[in-house]
Amino acid sequence: MDQTKKNTKILILLFVGVLMGALDISIVGPAIPSIEKNLHVGMRDLSWIFSIYILFNLVGISLMAKMSDVYGRRLIYIIAVAIFGLGSLVVSVSHDTTMLLAGRAIQGFGSSGIFPVASATIGDIFPVEKRGRALGLIGAVFGIAFILGPFIAGIMLLYFEWNSLFLINLPIAVLLMIFASRLLPSVRLEKKTSIDFTGIIMMALILTSFTLALNNLDTHNLSESLSSWTVLPFVLLTFLLTPILIMYEQQQKEPVLNVRLFKSRQVRIVGFIAFGLGLFQSSIVFLPKLAVDLFGVEPSKASFMLLPVVIATAIGSPVGGRLVDKIGSKIIIITGLIIASVALFILSLLTRNIALYYTAEAFLGFGLAMRASLNYIMLNEVPAIERASTQGVLIIFISIGQLTGAALIGAISAATPGKSAGFGFAFLVMTALSVTLVILAFFLKSRKQELSGQQSI
């Protein structure tokens, strides 16, 4: 098979795989009002539907990414898709909150091997001058998924229970495993290597403690909540284990978290921006709930009101990816953050002007489309042997931002039941953070430095 044609088929395969995972995320948002109504759960418990997926994605991502670097992309990708399909099946047959959360956890663990393997494979098969457009296409998947998600959710929720929304993943997973076995490269490292299981376990404990602390936090009684047994032990464990993990990983020849990578100023800046990006992405999950509060629409209609943000993401991602190949990542990231800042500020006003609300959604979609630029930077900063692991690190930063955003927005909303004031304050805080990140992004490498491989300090 001609290599160009094969690369195109591989790109389509990766596109569909990420689409499956992104569809799962996009369907959850529109389904939240229905889940809230049918299972009679509070806002804090609803946030766990999102958070537990991200948590188990974080727990598994270091292991999956490292195993992909060691044992080859094909095997780990197939295993990850199979696990994701199993989780989707569990969710689709759920009749209570416990089973639902268990299925979401399995899904999250499976997705931990889909996203980093996709980005790393692009780094394997495309040269540096063509990676931007390929990553842009993968980034567009999220926009396309969020277009399909609201339509699928809106239509199916009119005739079926919310459980059926996740059945769509099952045939996709089967097809992905079949074609992955035929197309994906399966090159293993020639040298013998080991998996840093101690580092993986410590990282899992840190991330789990961080998530539990955030989701148990009560912003209505912040000082009392911080000193409670449901928050304080997890906060202490997080702060205790983090420096221990860093010191341990510095001594490992093949660490799961390459601390030395953060000697690069480029990587440090990308880490901060990735956290902010995750924070902004988490807000999309709550937009249907905000639309219900502001405009008094039915949950099914609120799902369709997400279209401006998702269409903008679908358009902005491939366009931004192509521009990265021409003008570099720095300009794209700065522009995206400025646009996102405007969007978040408009949303913080809790406007009841539907045109202005849709404009803010579209701006937010265009702003978030700069994610491919972050993947591009990380691929360029490491050798081939660390591509998947480094993409895993990037996803960890984004996911921590998502966890923080989901937990805080959920906690703020729980503190002001029946009101949207909490959403306004949350969006205002995000606006300030986005403006700060704009300033930070000016210290990224220029296009000339990116192409020359010049190291930042």
PEVENRA-V336542 format. One record per residue. N is the residue number from 1. RES is the residue in one small letter. SS is DSSP state (hx for helix, st for strand, lp for the rest). OMEGA is omega in degrees with one decimal (* if undefined). D_CENTER is the distance of its C-alpha to the mean C-alpha in whole Angstrom. Layout:
n: {N	N}
res: {RES	RES}
ss: {SS	SS}
omega: {OMEGA	OMEGA}
d_center: {D_CENTER	D_CENTER}
This chain:
n: {1	2	3	4	5	6	7	8	9	10	11	12	13	14	15	16	17	18	19	20	21	22	23	24	25	26	27	28	29	30	31	32	33	34	35	36	37	38	39	40	41	42	43	44	45	46	47	48	49	50	51	52	53	54	55	56	57	58	59	60	61	62	63	64	65	66	67	68	69	70	71	72	73	74	75	76	77	78	79	80	81	82	83	84	85	86	87	88	89	90	91	92	93	94	95	96	97	98	99	100	101	102	103	104	105	106	107	108	109	110	111	112	113	114	115	116	117	118	119	120	121	122	123	124	125	126	127	128	129	130	131	132	133	134	135	136	137	138	139	140	141	142	143	144	145	146	147	148	149	150	151	152	153	154	155	156	157	158	159	160	161	162	163	164	165	166	167	168	169	170	171	172	173	174	175	176	177	178	179	180	181	182	183	184	185	186	187	188	189	190	191	192	193	194	195	196	197	198	199	200	201	202	203	204	205	206	207	208	209	210	211	212	213	214	215	216	217	218	219	220	221	222	223	224	225	226	227	228	229	230	231	232	233	234	235	236	237	238	239	240	241	242	243	244	245	246	247	248	249	250	251	252	253	254	255	256	257	258	259	260	261	262	263	264	265	266	267	268	269	270	271	272	273	274	275	276	277	278	279	280	281	282	283	284	285	286	287	288	289	290	291	292	293	294	295	296	297	298	299	300	301	302	303	304	305	306	307	308	309	310	311	312	313	314	315	316	317	318	319	320	321	322	323	324	325	326	327	328	329	330	331	332	333	334	335	336	337	338	339	340	341	342	343	344	345	346	347	348	349	350	351	352	353	354	355	356	357	358	359	360	361	362	363	364	365	366	367	368	369	370	371	372	373	374	375	376	377	378	379	380	381	382	383	384	385	386	387	388	389	390	391	392	393	394	395	396	397	398	399	400	401	402	403	404	405	406	407	408	409	410	411	412	413	414	415	416	417	418	419	420	421	422	423	424	425	426	427	428	429	430	431	432	433	434	435	436	437	438	439	440	441	442	443	444	445	446	447	448	449	450	451	452	453	454	455	456	457}
res: {m	d	q	t	k	k	n	t	k	i	l	i	l	l	f	v	g	v	l	m	g	a	l	d	i	s	i	v	g	p	a	i	p	s	i	e	k	n	l	h	v	g	m	r	d	l	s	w	i	f	s	i	y	i	l	f	n	l	v	g	i	s	l	m	a	k	m	s	d	v	y	g	r	r	l	i	y	i	i	a	v	a	i	f	g	l	g	s	l	v	v	s	v	s	h	d	t	t	m	l	l	a	g	r	a	i	q	g	f	g	s	s	g	i	f	p	v	a	s	a	t	i	g	d	i	f	p	v	e	k	r	g	r	a	l	g	l	i	g	a	v	f	g	i	a	f	i	l	g	p	f	i	a	g	i	m	l	l	y	f	e	w	n	s	l	f	l	i	n	l	p	i	a	v	l	l	m	i	f	a	s	r	l	l	p	s	v	r	l	e	k	k	t	s	i	d	f	t	g	i	i	m	m	a	l	i	l	t	s	f	t	l	a	l	n	n	l	d	t	h	n	l	s	e	s	l	s	s	w	t	v	l	p	f	v	l	l	t	f	l	l	t	p	i	l	i	m	y	e	q	q	q	k	e	p	v	l	n	v	r	l	f	k	s	r	q	v	r	i	v	g	f	i	a	f	g	l	g	l	f	q	s	s	i	v	f	l	p	k	l	a	v	d	l	f	g	v	e	p	s	k	a	s	f	m	l	l	p	v	v	i	a	t	a	i	g	s	p	v	g	g	r	l	v	d	k	i	g	s	k	i	i	i	i	t	g	l	i	i	a	s	v	a	l	f	i	l	s	l	l	t	r	n	i	a	l	y	y	t	a	e	a	f	l	g	f	g	l	a	m	r	a	s	l	n	y	i	m	l	n	e	v	p	a	i	e	r	a	s	t	q	g	v	l	i	i	f	i	s	i	g	q	l	t	g	a	a	l	i	g	a	i	s	a	a	t	p	g	k	s	a	g	f	g	f	a	f	l	v	m	t	a	l	s	v	t	l	v	i	l	a	f	f	l	k	s	r	k	q	e	l	s	g	q	q	s	i}
ss: {lp	lp	hx	hx	hx	hx	hx	hx	hx	hx	hx	hx	hx	hx	hx	hx	hx	hx	hx	hx	hx	hx	hx	hx	hx	hx	hx	hx	hx	hx	hx	hx	hx	hx	hx	hx	hx	hx	hx	lp	lp	lp	hx	hx	hx	hx	hx	hx	hx	hx	hx	hx	hx	hx	hx	hx	hx	hx	hx	hx	hx	hx	hx	hx	hx	hx	hx	hx	hx	hx	hx	lp	hx	hx	hx	hx	hx	hx	hx	hx	hx	hx	hx	hx	hx	hx	hx	hx	hx	hx	hx	hx	lp	lp	lp	lp	hx	hx	hx	hx	hx	hx	hx	hx	hx	hx	hx	hx	hx	hx	hx	lp	lp	lp	hx	hx	hx	hx	hx	hx	hx	hx	hx	hx	hx	lp	lp	hx	hx	hx	hx	hx	hx	hx	hx	hx	hx	hx	hx	hx	hx	hx	hx	hx	hx	hx	hx	hx	hx	hx	hx	hx	hx	hx	hx	hx	hx	hx	hx	lp	lp	hx	hx	hx	hx	hx	hx	hx	hx	hx	hx	hx	hx	hx	hx	hx	hx	hx	hx	hx	hx	hx	hx	lp	lp	lp	lp	lp	lp	lp	lp	lp	lp	lp	lp	lp	hx	hx	hx	hx	hx	hx	hx	hx	hx	hx	hx	hx	hx	hx	hx	hx	hx	hx	hx	hx	lp	lp	hx	hx	hx	hx	hx	hx	hx	hx	lp	lp	lp	lp	lp	hx	hx	hx	hx	hx	hx	hx	hx	hx	hx	hx	hx	hx	hx	hx	hx	hx	hx	hx	lp	lp	lp	lp	lp	lp	lp	lp	hx	hx	hx	hx	hx	lp	hx	hx	hx	hx	hx	hx	hx	hx	hx	hx	hx	hx	hx	hx	hx	hx	hx	hx	hx	hx	hx	hx	hx	hx	hx	hx	hx	hx	hx	hx	hx	lp	lp	lp	hx	hx	hx	hx	hx	hx	lp	lp	hx	hx	hx	hx	hx	hx	hx	hx	hx	hx	hx	hx	hx	hx	hx	hx	hx	hx	hx	hx	hx	lp	hx	hx	hx	hx	hx	hx	hx	hx	hx	hx	hx	hx	hx	hx	hx	hx	hx	hx	hx	hx	lp	lp	lp	lp	lp	hx	hx	hx	hx	hx	hx	hx	hx	hx	hx	hx	hx	hx	hx	hx	lp	lp	hx	hx	hx	hx	hx	hx	hx	hx	hx	hx	lp	lp	lp	hx	hx	hx	hx	hx	hx	hx	hx	hx	hx	hx	hx	hx	hx	hx	hx	hx	hx	hx	hx	hx	hx	hx	hx	hx	hx	hx	hx	hx	hx	hx	hx	lp	lp	lp	lp	lp	hx	hx	hx	hx	hx	hx	hx	hx	hx	hx	hx	hx	hx	hx	hx	hx	hx	hx	hx	hx	hx	lp	lp	lp	lp	lp	hx	hx	hx	hx	hx	hx	lp	lp	lp	lp	lp}
omega: {177.4	-173.8	179.4	178.7	179.9	178.5	178.3	178.7	177.6	179.4	177.1	178.0	179.1	178.1	-177.9	179.1	177.9	177.5	179.3	179.9	-179.5	176.0	179.9	178.9	-175.1	179.7	-178.4	-178.8	178.4	-176.6	-174.6	178.4	179.7	177.4	179.1	-177.7	-174.3	-178.0	177.4	179.2	-179.4	-177.5	-178.6	177.7	178.1	-180.0	178.9	176.9	176.5	-172.4	-176.7	175.2	-179.5	-179.0	-177.5	170.9	178.7	-178.6	-176.0	-168.5	-180.0	178.9	-177.7	-178.0	180.0	179.3	175.9	177.4	-174.4	-171.3	178.1	-175.0	-170.7	-175.4	-175.9	178.7	-179.9	178.4	-178.3	179.7	178.8	178.8	179.3	178.4	177.6	178.5	178.6	178.5	179.8	179.0	-175.1	179.0	-178.0	176.7	175.5	-174.6	-177.7	-179.6	178.1	-178.7	177.1	177.9	178.1	178.3	178.5	177.0	-178.8	178.8	178.2	-178.9	-179.5	177.6	-177.4	-173.3	-179.7	178.7	178.5	-178.9	-179.5	179.1	175.7	176.2	-179.6	-168.6	-179.8	175.3	-172.8	-176.8	179.8	-176.5	-175.9	-178.5	178.0	177.6	177.3	177.6	177.0	178.0	179.4	-179.9	-177.4	176.9	179.1	179.4	-179.8	171.2	-179.4	-176.4	179.8	178.3	-179.7	-179.0	-177.6	-179.1	-176.1	-179.6	176.6	-173.4	-175.0	173.5	-175.6	-177.9	-174.4	-177.9	-174.2	178.8	-177.5	-179.3	-170.9	178.2	177.8	-179.1	179.8	179.8	179.2	-179.8	179.7	-176.8	176.5	179.5	-178.5	-169.1	-171.9	176.5	-178.6	-178.9	177.5	176.3	180.0	-179.0	177.3	-179.0	-178.9	177.8	-178.9	-176.2	178.0	178.0	179.7	-179.7	178.8	178.8	178.0	178.4	179.6	-177.1	177.5	178.6	179.2	-178.7	179.6	178.4	-178.8	-175.0	176.8	-177.3	178.4	-176.8	178.9	175.3	-169.5	-176.7	178.8	-178.7	-178.5	-178.2	-178.2	-179.3	178.4	-178.2	-171.9	-179.2	-179.0	175.6	-179.8	179.7	178.4	-178.4	179.4	-174.6	-176.5	177.8	177.7	178.0	-179.2	-179.8	179.6	-177.3	178.0	-177.7	-177.2	177.9	179.9	-176.1	175.2	174.9	-177.2	-177.8	-179.2	178.8	-175.6	169.5	177.4	177.4	179.7	-178.9	179.1	179.8	179.2	178.0	178.7	-179.2	179.2	176.3	178.8	179.1	177.8	178.1	-179.5	-180.0	-178.3	-178.3	-178.5	-179.4	-175.6	-179.8	175.0	177.8	178.5	179.3	177.3	-178.6	-174.0	-170.8	176.2	-178.1	175.3	-179.6	-179.3	178.3	178.8	178.0	-178.7	-179.8	174.9	-172.6	-179.6	-177.9	-176.3	175.7	179.2	178.0	-179.7	179.0	-173.7	-175.9	178.9	177.6	178.2	178.6	178.4	179.5	176.8	179.1	-176.5	-173.3	177.2	-174.3	-173.6	-177.6	-179.4	-178.5	179.6	179.6	179.7	-179.3	177.3	178.9	178.6	179.4	178.4	-178.8	-177.7	178.8	178.2	179.1	-179.8	179.4	-178.8	-176.9	174.4	173.1	-172.2	179.9	179.4	178.2	178.2	177.4	178.8	178.1	-179.7	178.3	179.2	178.2	177.9	179.5	-178.8	-178.7	-178.3	-179.0	-178.9	179.5	177.7	175.6	180.0	-179.4	-176.8	177.0	-177.2	-173.1	-175.4	174.3	-176.1	-174.9	-176.8	-173.3	-178.5	180.0	-179.1	174.5	175.9	177.7	179.3	-179.8	177.5	179.4	178.6	-177.7	176.0	175.6	178.4	178.7	-179.4	-179.2	-178.4	-178.2	-176.9	178.5	177.8	-179.3	179.5	180.0	178.5	-179.8	178.9	-175.3	177.4	-178.6	180.0	-177.3	179.7	177.5	-179.4	179.7	179.7	179.6	178.2	176.5	178.3	177.7	179.6	179.1	-179.0	177.9	177.6	-179.9	176.1	179.5	-179.1	-176.4	178.4	-179.9	175.8	179.2	171.8	178.8	-179.9	179.2	178.4	-177.3	-179.1	-178.9	-179.4	-177.7	174.6	-178.7	*}
d_center: {34	34	31	29	29	28	25	25	24	22	20	20	19	16	15	16	14	11	13	13	10	9	12	12	9	11	14	14	14	17	18	18	22	23	22	23	26	27	26	27	25	24	21	20	20	18	15	15	14	11	11	13	10	8	11	12	9	10	14	14	12	15	17	16	15	19	20	19	21	24	24	23	20	22	23	19	18	20	20	16	17	20	18	15	19	20	18	18	22	22	20	22	25	24	27	26	23	23	23	20	18	19	18	15	15	16	13	11	13	14	10	10	13	12	9	11	14	14	13	16	18	18	19	22	23	23	25	24	25	23	20	19	20	18	15	15	16	13	11	13	12	10	13	15	13	13	17	18	16	18	21	21	20	23	25	25	25	28	30	28	26	22	23	23	20	18	21	20	18	21	23	20	19	23	23	21	22	26	25	23	26	28	26	23	25	26	27	27	28	32	32	32	29	28	24	24	24	25	22	20	21	22	18	17	20	19	15	17	19	17	15	19	20	18	18	22	22	25	25	28	30	27	30	31	28	27	30	30	30	26	25	27	27	23	23	26	25	21	24	26	24	22	25	26	23	24	27	27	25	27	30	28	29	25	23	20	19	21	22	24	21	21	24	23	23	20	18	18	18	15	13	14	13	9	10	11	9	6	10	10	7	9	12	12	12	15	17	19	20	21	23	25	26	27	28	29	28	27	24	24	25	22	20	21	21	18	19	19	16	15	18	17	14	16	18	17	15	18	20	18	18	22	22	21	23	26	25	23	19	21	22	19	17	20	20	17	17	20	19	17	19	22	19	18	22	23	21	22	26	25	27	29	30	28	28	27	24	23	23	21	18	19	19	15	14	16	15	11	12	13	10	12	14	12	12	16	17	16	17	20	21	21	24	23	23	20	18	16	16	15	12	11	12	10	6	8	9	6	5	9	9	7	10	12	12	12	15	17	17	18	20	22	22	24	26	27	27	28	28	25	26	23	21	23	23	19	19	21	20	17	19	21	18	17	21	21	18	20	23	21	20	24	24	22	24	26	26	29	28	25	27	30	27	29	27	26	28}
